[in-house]
Amino acid sequence: MFRRRAYEKLLSWKANSKGSRALLLEGARRTGKSTLARAFAENEYAGHLIIDFSEASEDIKDLFRMYRSDVDSFFMYLQAYTGARLPRRDSLIVFDEVQRFPPAREFVKQLVADGRYDYLETGSLVSIRRNVEGIVIPSEESPLRLNPLGFEEFLWACGEDALADLIRSSTEELSPLPAPLHRKAERLFREYMLVGGMPQAVSEYLEARDFGRVDAVKRDILSLYRNDIAKFGGTDATRIARVFSTLPGQLAKHDRKFRLVSLDANARGRDYADAFFWLSDAFITSTCLNATDPSVGLAATADESSFKCYMGDTGLLVSHLFADNEETPHEVYRDILLGKLEVNEGMFTENAVAQQLVCNGRNLYFYSKRDDRDWSNTMEIDFLVTRGYDDAAGRMRVSPIEVKSTKRYGARSLDKFKDKFGSRVGTRYILHPRPMEVSGDMAKLPLYASMVL
């Protein structure tokens, strides 16, 4: 199993909850939830039991149906059926793929109240209405999102733990890496953009170092997502599929903003709202909202009618762009790896930065304003985050982030943003394919530094 940030969060949950709350490990399909849950159970508990509801027998399911009011009998029969030995207060029961059997999720309330074991649930699409219909979601359940591997986790998987630590300290201290390490980190970030963070794709790449084989893995995952849309999308399945299929084209636009008219000349926001919610709720995509009057509480002025929609994994986006081809042309992988791809590279770098921000637990916001009467008010800022600002005694300020895929660019939007919002603005960031440069409140960071923001 790859080293994952979420493992530390599982350890914290175990230490702090002491059985008082179950944990729901949720995320997109194939992000490694079951693998992580199994490793955690085996490493951290004297006893464990994993019930996979994608293959559980009806006899096991009947226990959940028949003994809801008799927890003692439930555990007696459960251990008899499974042969598991579960020491009290040192055992973990995992409900894997819990969305396939909602009564088990509802039963968590009584199981937690009983207190003898810890409970970890894993599931995809678990919060979509169809999968919780007719049950009461337990209030004793805390969610933990498992994303595809971020760049830091990708470095760990590559055995580059020391480099990951250096990138983190370099970014936090605004101290450039030595040139050889910078070049190495830049090369690895380009590899990461192509491979992405889906564990199967990363594993295949580390084993074979063959982008063709990695592409085949990613295409299988994309097919799985399309099948999920058809199977679980219900009455919105057609709209969901339409949004999903057009994502690469939307991100190829200069400003990346999603335009409904590209789906249907008569498309309206309310008609497609559930489709976007479905994809976001399944963690297949990440929605980025326009904060029209940005301050520390970015959500307060978010305009849900103006948004960008990123793929949850950049490696999948690369393969999704060429979905009409039998395979992604190897020239695309070569040119991105060598930094020679002129067309569409901006969409990959911006998506990769969005992926790092999500991995760091951030909701996504951007700033966009067009004013035909006063050009000074027209600007596009790729991302907004809130961070402590040294010149404000460490208090939180809004930091605008511009993502550049080429070495030649301008920074007028960042200057306009500072002029317009003044004291609300903290450090301004440019993420570019060059070494670090810092001047005043402007920090130009290598793209790989996005893993720290």
DANOR-V904565 format. One record per residue. RES is the residue in one letter. NEAR is the number of other ideal C-beta (glycine too) atoms within 12 Angstrom. Layout:
((RES,NEAR) (RES,NEAR))
This chain:
((M,24) (F,33) (R,26) (R,36) (R,31) (A,37) (Y,28) (E,17) (K,25) (L,34) (L,22) (S,19) (W,29) (K,31) (A,14) (N,15) (S,24) (K,15) (G,29) (S,22) (R,28) (A,40) (L,42) (L,37) (L,44) (E,35) (G,40) (A,38) (R,39) (R,37) (T,44) (G,36) (K,43) (S,33) (T,28) (L,39) (A,44) (R,27) (A,28) (F,35) (A,37) (E,19) (N,17) (E,26) (Y,32) (A,18) (G,25) (H,29) (L,32) (I,35) (I,39) (D,26) (F,30) (S,20) (E,15) (A,27) (S,16) (E,14) (D,16) (I,29) (K,26) (D,19) (L,30) (F,36) (R,18) (M,18) (Y,24) (R,22) (S,13) (D,17) (V,24) (D,15) (S,16) (F,28) (F,29) (M,16) (Y,20) (L,35) (Q,23) (A,16) (Y,22) (T,23) (G,10) (A,26) (R,17) (L,28) (P,17) (R,16) (R,18) (D,19) (S,30) (L,39) (I,38) (V,42) (F,46) (D,36) (E,30) (V,46) (Q,37) (R,27) (F,33) (P,32) (P,31) (A,42) (R,39) (E,29) (F,39) (V,37) (K,23) (Q,27) (L,36) (V,30) (A,19) (D,28) (G,21) (R,25) (Y,36) (D,44) (Y,46) (L,48) (E,46) (T,45) (G,44) (S,39) (L,36) (V,38) (S,29) (I,30) (R,22) (R,25) (N,32) (V,24) (E,16) (G,12) (I,24) (V,18) (I,27) (P,29) (S,15) (E,27) (E,35) (S,28) (P,25) (L,35) (R,36) (L,42) (N,42) (P,47) (L,46) (G,44) (F,49) (E,38) (E,37) (F,48) (L,34) (W,30) (A,35) (C,29) (G,14) (E,27) (D,18) (A,17) (L,31) (A,35) (D,20) (L,28) (I,40) (R,27) (S,18) (S,28) (T,36) (E,21) (E,18) (L,24) (S,21) (P,25) (L,29) (P,15) (A,14) (P,14) (L,27) (H,29) (R,20) (K,24) (A,42) (E,34) (R,26) (L,32) (F,44) (R,36) (E,35) (Y,49) (M,47) (L,44) (V,46) (G,47) (G,50) (M,47) (P,38) (Q,33) (A,43) (V,39) (S,26) (E,27) (Y,35) (L,26) (E,15) (A,17) (R,18) (D,19) (F,33) (G,23) (R,24) (V,36) (D,36) (A,22) (V,34) (K,42) (R,32) (D,22) (I,36) (L,38) (S,21) (L,26) (Y,41) (R,26) (N,17) (D,32) (I,31) (A,17) (K,21) (F,31) (G,31) (G,21) (T,14) (D,28) (A,23) (T,21) (R,30) (I,38) (A,27) (R,28) (V,41) (F,40) (S,24) (T,32) (L,41) (P,33) (G,24) (Q,36) (L,37) (A,25) (K,21) (H,16) (D,28) (R,39) (K,30) (F,38) (R,26) (L,27) (V,15) (S,22) (L,28) (D,18) (A,9) (N,9) (A,21) (R,15) (G,22) (R,14) (D,20) (Y,33) (A,23) (D,24) (A,39) (F,38) (F,27) (W,36) (L,40) (S,35) (D,36) (A,39) (F,40) (I,45) (T,40) (S,42) (T,38) (C,45) (L,32) (N,34) (A,35) (T,26) (D,21) (P,38) (S,24) (V,27) (G,17) (L,33) (A,21) (A,16) (T,23) (A,26) (D,25) (E,22) (S,20) (S,28) (F,35) (K,39) (C,40) (Y,44) (M,47) (G,45) (D,49) (T,49) (G,45) (L,49) (L,48) (V,46) (S,39) (H,40) (L,37) (F,23) (A,26) (D,14) (N,16) (E,12) (E,23) (T,33) (P,20) (H,20) (E,17) (V,29) (Y,33) (R,17) (D,23) (I,38) (L,27) (L,18) (G,25) (K,17) (L,27) (E,13) (V,16) (N,27) (E,34) (G,31) (M,36) (F,45) (T,42) (E,43) (N,48) (A,51) (V,49) (A,43) (Q,47) (Q,46) (L,37) (V,41) (C,37) (N,27) (G,17) (R,29) (N,25) (L,38) (Y,41) (F,44) (Y,45) (S,34) (K,28) (R,19) (D,13) (D,9) (R,8) (D,12) (W,13) (S,17) (N,19) (T,20) (M,32) (E,32) (I,42) (D,48) (F,49) (L,46) (V,41) (T,31) (R,32) (G,18) (Y,23) (D,19) (D,14) (A,21) (A,10) (G,12) (R,16) (M,21) (R,31) (V,40) (S,41) (P,44) (I,47) (E,38) (V,43) (K,29) (S,33) (T,20) (K,17) (R,10) (Y,21) (G,15) (A,29) (R,19) (S,34) (L,38) (D,22) (K,27) (F,39) (K,28) (D,18) (K,26) (F,30) (G,16) (S,17) (R,29) (V,35) (G,36) (T,34) (R,38) (Y,41) (I,41) (L,44) (H,35) (P,38) (R,25) (P,25) (M,34) (E,22) (V,21) (S,14) (G,16) (D,28) (M,26) (A,36) (K,32) (L,43) (P,42) (L,48) (Y,45) (A,44) (S,44) (M,40) (V,35) (L,41))
